[in-house]
């Protein structure tokens, strides 16, 4: 059940900012940034994804610090939406960990396997793609969640269970 919190227009805009940053991180940094690094700068997929994970981690750290500040200084609605945005990063962080583990496994066992025509390990390539698929879907899911939350923040709304979990 969604509840409406009485908030000013300025507070609703400040609450939306958390989800705008989250959505920018998922769309611009992950999708456009990764594709740009691969296509425009001709970097490998692993390096491109690794760089976007590093940049995204910086955004996650900023969101964590901003959430702590919002808890102390901002209106309740603003704090709740920064906290919600921070909680949504769990999806991406889980995908990062899976990607890093699978890619590392590919690097460890990839050199001993058969090679494809371009000289890369087939096992390593398969494991890299296996690690990339959950990351891709988590980015897409995160973008959808972020845009929906942005809409709710603009209306001053939040889920009742979430508000109860993080009281004022």
C-alpha positions as CSV (number, residue, x, y, z in Angstrom):
1,X,0.0,0.0,0.0
2,X,1.3,3.4,-1.0
3,X,1.0,6.3,1.4
4,X,1.2,10.0,0.7
5,X,3.5,12.1,2.8
6,X,2.7,15.8,3.1
7,X,5.7,17.6,1.5
8,X,6.4,20.8,-0.3
9,X,7.2,20.9,-4.0
10,X,10.9,21.5,-3.1
11,X,11.0,18.5,-0.9
12,X,9.4,16.3,-3.6
13,X,12.0,17.6,-6.1
14,X,14.8,16.7,-3.6
15,X,13.3,13.3,-3.2
16,X,13.2,12.8,-7.0
17,X,16.9,13.6,-7.1
18,X,17.9,10.3,-5.5
19,X,16.1,8.3,-8.2
20,X,17.3,10.6,-11.0
21,X,20.9,9.9,-9.9
22,X,20.1,6.2,-9.7
23,X,18.6,6.2,-13.2
24,X,21.5,8.2,-14.6
25,X,23.8,5.6,-13.1
26,X,22.0,2.7,-14.7
27,X,21.4,4.2,-18.1
28,X,24.2,6.6,-18.8
29,X,27.0,4.9,-17.0
30,X,26.2,1.3,-17.5
31,X,24.5,1.1,-20.9
32,X,25.8,4.1,-22.8
33,X,29.1,4.2,-21.0
34,X,29.9,0.6,-21.6
35,X,28.9,0.7,-25.2
36,X,30.8,3.9,-25.7
37,X,34.0,2.5,-24.3
38,X,33.6,-0.7,-26.4
39,X,32.7,0.9,-29.7
40,X,34.2,4.4,-29.6
41,X,37.4,3.7,-27.7
42,X,37.8,0.1,-28.9
43,X,38.3,-1.4,-25.4
44,X,37.6,-4.9,-24.5
45,X,34.3,-5.8,-22.9
46,X,35.9,-6.8,-19.6
47,X,37.8,-3.5,-19.3
48,X,34.7,-1.4,-20.3
49,X,32.5,-3.2,-17.8
50,X,35.2,-2.9,-15.1
51,X,35.5,0.8,-15.6
52,X,31.8,1.3,-15.5
53,X,31.6,-0.7,-12.3
54,X,34.3,1.5,-10.7
55,X,32.5,4.7,-11.7
56,X,29.2,3.3,-10.5
57,X,30.7,2.3,-7.2
58,X,31.7,6.0,-6.8
59,X,28.0,6.9,-7.4
60,X,26.9,4.3,-4.8
61,X,29.4,5.7,-2.2
62,X,28.0,9.2,-2.9
63,X,24.5,7.9,-2.5
64,X,25.4,6.2,0.8
65,X,26.9,9.5,2.1
66,X,24.0,11.5,0.9
67,X,21.5,9.2,2.5
68,X,23.3,9.6,5.9
69,X,23.1,13.4,5.4
70,X,19.4,13.2,4.4
71,X,18.6,11.3,7.6
72,X,20.1,14.0,9.7
73,X,19.1,17.2,7.8
74,X,16.4,16.6,5.2
75,X,12.6,16.1,5.3
76,X,11.3,12.6,6.0
77,X,10.2,12.1,2.4
78,X,13.6,13.1,1.0
79,X,15.3,10.7,3.4
80,X,13.0,7.9,2.6
81,X,13.7,8.2,-1.2
82,X,17.4,8.5,-0.7
83,X,17.3,5.3,1.4
84,X,15.1,3.6,-1.2
85,X,17.6,4.5,-3.9
86,X,20.5,3.2,-1.8
87,X,18.6,-0.1,-1.1
88,X,18.0,-0.5,-4.9
89,X,21.7,-0.6,-5.5
90,X,21.7,-4.1,-3.8
91,X,20.5,-5.5,-7.1
92,X,23.4,-3.9,-9.0
93,X,26.0,-4.8,-6.4
94,X,24.9,-8.4,-6.4
95,X,25.3,-8.5,-10.2
96,X,28.8,-6.9,-9.9
97,X,29.9,-9.6,-7.5
98,X,28.5,-12.3,-9.7
99,X,30.2,-10.8,-12.8
100,X,33.5,-10.4,-11.0
101,X,33.5,-14.0,-9.7
102,X,32.5,-15.5,-13.0
103,X,35.0,-13.4,-15.0
104,X,37.8,-14.2,-12.5
105,X,36.9,-17.9,-12.9
106,X,37.2,-17.4,-16.6
107,X,40.6,-15.8,-16.3
108,X,41.8,-18.7,-14.0
109,X,40.7,-21.6,-16.2
110,X,40.5,-19.8,-19.6
111,X,44.1,-20.1,-20.6
112,X,44.2,-23.9,-20.5
113,X,41.2,-24.5,-22.7
114,X,40.7,-24.5,-26.5
115,X,41.1,-21.2,-28.3
116,X,38.8,-19.7,-30.8
117,X,39.9,-18.3,-34.2
118,X,40.9,-14.9,-32.7
119,X,43.1,-16.5,-30.1
120,X,40.9,-16.0,-27.1
121,X,39.9,-18.8,-24.8
122,X,36.5,-20.2,-25.6
123,X,35.9,-21.0,-21.9
124,X,36.9,-17.5,-20.9
125,X,34.6,-16.0,-23.5
126,X,31.6,-18.2,-22.4
127,X,32.2,-17.3,-18.7
128,X,32.5,-13.6,-19.5
129,X,29.2,-13.7,-21.3
130,X,27.6,-15.7,-18.5
131,X,28.7,-13.0,-16.1
132,X,27.4,-10.2,-18.3
133,X,23.9,-11.5,-18.8
134,X,22.7,-11.0,-15.1
135,X,24.5,-7.7,-15.0
136,X,22.6,-6.5,-18.1
137,X,19.2,-7.6,-16.8
138,X,19.9,-6.1,-13.4
139,X,20.7,-2.7,-15.1
140,X,17.5,-2.9,-17.0
141,X,15.4,-3.8,-14.0
142,X,17.1,-1.0,-12.0
143,X,16.3,1.5,-14.7
144,X,12.6,0.6,-14.6
145,X,12.5,0.7,-10.8
146,X,14.3,4.0,-10.7
147,X,11.9,5.7,-13.1
148,X,8.9,4.3,-11.2
149,X,10.3,5.6,-7.9
150,X,11.0,9.0,-9.5
151,X,7.3,9.2,-10.3
152,X,6.3,8.3,-6.8
153,X,8.8,10.8,-5.3
154,X,7.3,13.6,-7.4
155,X,3.9,12.8,-6.0
156,X,5.2,12.6,-2.4
157,X,4.4,8.9,-2.2
158,X,6.2,5.9,-0.6
159,X,5.3,2.3,0.3
160,X,3.8,2.0,3.7
161,X,6.0,-1.0,4.6
162,X,9.1,0.9,3.6
163,X,8.1,3.9,5.7
164,X,7.6,1.6,8.7
165,X,11.0,0.0,8.2
166,X,12.7,3.4,8.3
167,X,10.7,5.5,10.8
168,X,11.2,9.2,11.2
